[in-house]
């Protein structure tokens, strides 16, 4: 589920931006330039795959203290990027089309082909590199499995479908509601990464343990059942957290979640008061 959620969110962001690029080219009667968008997208996917494989093999080849240190750092970096990603999209969502259209106009004025391909390449590459880092972060403190690959592929497939519907102008998808819901889930996932990073640093002795187990809910142990495994993979749940892990989870989750919900709250348009009736 964690891999599915991450790839769905990242995939939808990339798919929507590519869809906006293609739709705008159609609108200004530059359909023939669409091939450069696809070229940039394909190149970015290829580079992202290579970078992901290199990163995966590099981290996977580490052992002992080095592995724990790198996994802790990756978890913190991933949590930071996830936080930046959801707030950036929350701020840009309303004017995203306008920004992209402006970039396309500038690219066409500057010569077209290479500039258009670069816009698609940079956009998709950013999401691809982030996805690689986030997928690796889902394995921190756990054993990787084929289910994570399947979850990631399903997330990408769903993102492609949403991108196609967005390009076709479907009114059945509320993109703002989608980003708000997935944003909340991503924040919960990121809070789990922060907690996992603390655990890795405690294992190395870089952070104090203080209280080894704040609570013990073995019934929800990820290794003992599906429910615990689901909660552990998606929300970073652990049945026996240390005090510092629980505190880190709460210190990240509460303020970030409140800020995000306030920023993305639906705006209520109130009609202006009738001055004559007030008089």
SVG drawing of the C-alpha trace seen along z (x, -y; Angstrom):
<svg xmlns="http://www.w3.org/2000/svg" viewBox="-34 -52 63 66">
<polyline fill="none" stroke="black" stroke-width="0.4" points="0.0,0.0 2.8,-2.4 4.4,-1.8 1.0,-2.1 0.3,-5.4 3.7,-6.9 3.7,-5.9 0.1,-7.0 0.7,-10.4 4.0,-11.0 2.6,-9.4 -0.5,-11.6 1.5,-14.8 3.7,-13.9 0.7,-12.6 -1.3,-15.8 1.5,-18.1 2.2,-16.1 -1.6,-16.1 -1.7,-19.9 1.3,-20.3 -0.3,-18.1 -3.7,-19.7 -2.3,-23.2 -0.3,-22.3 -3.5,-21.0 -5.3,-24.3 -2.7,-26.5 -2.6,-24.3 0.9,-22.9 -0.2,-19.2 2.9,-18.2 5.2,-19.4 3.6,-16.8 6.3,-14.3 8.9,-16.4 6.8,-16.2 6.8,-12.4 10.5,-12.3 11.3,-14.3 9.0,-12.1 10.5,-8.8 14.0,-10.1 13.1,-11.0 11.5,-7.6 14.7,-5.9 17.0,-8.1 14.8,-7.6 14.9,-3.8 18.7,-3.8 19.0,-6.1 16.6,-4.0 18.5,-0.8 21.8,-2.3 20.4,-3.7 18.7,-0.5 21.8,1.6 24.0,-0.9 21.8,-0.9 21.1,2.9 24.8,3.6 25.4,2.0 25.5,4.0 25.6,3.4 26.0,-0.1 26.5,-1.6 23.1,-0.2 21.3,-1.5 22.9,-4.9 22.0,-5.3 18.5,-3.9 17.9,-6.5 19.2,-9.3 17.1,-8.2 14.0,-8.0 14.5,-11.6 15.3,-12.9 12.3,-11.2 10.0,-12.6 11.4,-16.1 10.8,-15.7 7.3,-14.3 6.5,-17.3 7.8,-19.8 6.0,-18.0 2.5,-18.1 2.8,-21.8 4.2,-22.8 1.4,-21.1 -1.1,-22.6 0.2,-26.1 0.5,-25.6 -2.7,-23.6 -4.8,-26.7 -2.4,-28.3 -0.7,-25.2 -2.2,-25.4 -1.2,-29.1 2.4,-28.4 2.7,-25.5 1.1,-27.5 3.6,-30.3 6.5,-27.9 5.2,-26.4 4.8,-29.9 8.4,-30.8 9.7,-27.5 8.0,-27.9 9.3,-31.5 12.8,-30.3 12.8,-27.7 10.4,-25.0 11.6,-21.4 14.5,-21.2 12.8,-23.5 9.5,-21.6 11.3,-18.3 13.3,-19.8 10.1,-20.9 8.7,-17.4 12.0,-15.8 12.7,-17.9 9.1,-17.5 9.0,-13.7 12.6,-13.2 11.9,-15.1 9.0,-12.8 10.9,-9.7 13.9,-10.4 11.6,-11.2 9.7,-8.0 12.9,-6.0 13.9,-7.5 10.4,-7.1 10.2,-3.4 13.5,-2.7 12.3,-4.5 9.3,-2.1 11.7,0.7 13.5,-1.0 13.4,1.3 11.6,4.0 12.4,6.8 11.7,5.8 9.4,8.0 7.8,8.4 4.5,7.0 6.2,3.5 7.0,3.8 3.5,4.8 2.1,2.0 4.3,-0.5 3.3,0.7 -0.4,0.6 0.0,-2.9 1.6,-4.0 -1.1,-2.3 -3.8,-4.1 -1.9,-7.4 -1.8,-6.9 -5.6,-6.3 -6.2,-9.5 -3.9,-11.4 -5.8,-10.1 -9.1,-11.1 -7.7,-14.5 -6.5,-15.0 -9.9,-14.0 -11.5,-16.6 -13.4,-14.2 -15.5,-15.9 -15.7,-12.8 -12.3,-13.4 -12.0,-16.1 -8.2,-16.7 -8.2,-19.1 -10.0,-16.5 -7.7,-13.8 -4.5,-15.8 -6.0,-16.7 -6.9,-13.1 -3.6,-11.6 -1.8,-14.5 -3.2,-13.5 -2.1,-9.9 1.3,-11.0 1.7,-13.0 0.9,-10.0 3.4,-8.0 6.1,-10.7 5.5,-10.7 6.1,-7.0 9.4,-7.6 10.5,-10.1 9.8,-7.6 11.6,-4.9 14.6,-7.2 14.7,-7.7 14.6,-3.9 17.6,-3.4 19.6,-6.1 18.8,-4.6 20.0,-1.3 23.3,-3.0 23.5,-4.7 23.3,-8.1 20.1,-8.9 19.1,-7.9 16.4,-5.3 15.1,-6.7 12.0,-4.4 12.4,-1.3 8.6,-0.5 5.9,-3.2 3.3,-0.5 3.2,3.1 0.4,4.1 1.6,7.4 -1.9,8.1 -1.1,5.5 2.5,6.7 3.2,6.4 4.9,9.8 1.8,11.4 -1.1,10.4 -2.4,8.5 -3.8,5.6 -0.5,4.8 1.4,5.2 -0.9,2.8 -0.6,0.2 3.1,0.7 3.7,0.3 1.4,-2.7 1.5,-4.6 4.8,-3.5 2.9,-1.7 5.0,0.2 3.5,2.2 6.5,1.4 7.8,-2.1 10.3,-3.8 9.4,-7.1 11.5,-9.1 9.9,-7.4 6.4,-8.2 7.4,-11.8 9.0,-12.2 5.9,-10.9 3.6,-13.3 5.9,-16.3 6.0,-15.9 2.4,-14.8 0.4,-17.3 1.7,-20.7 2.3,-19.5 -1.2,-18.0 -2.9,-21.1 -1.0,-23.4 -1.8,-21.2 -5.5,-21.0 -5.8,-24.7 -4.0,-25.4 -6.1,-23.1 -9.4,-23.7 -12.2,-24.4 -12.9,-28.1 -16.4,-29.2 -17.6,-32.0 -20.0,-34.1 -22.3,-36.5 -21.7,-40.1 -24.3,-41.5 -27.0,-43.4 -26.4,-47.0 -30.0,-48.2 -31.3,-45.4 -28.8,-46.4 -30.0,-49.9"/>
</svg>
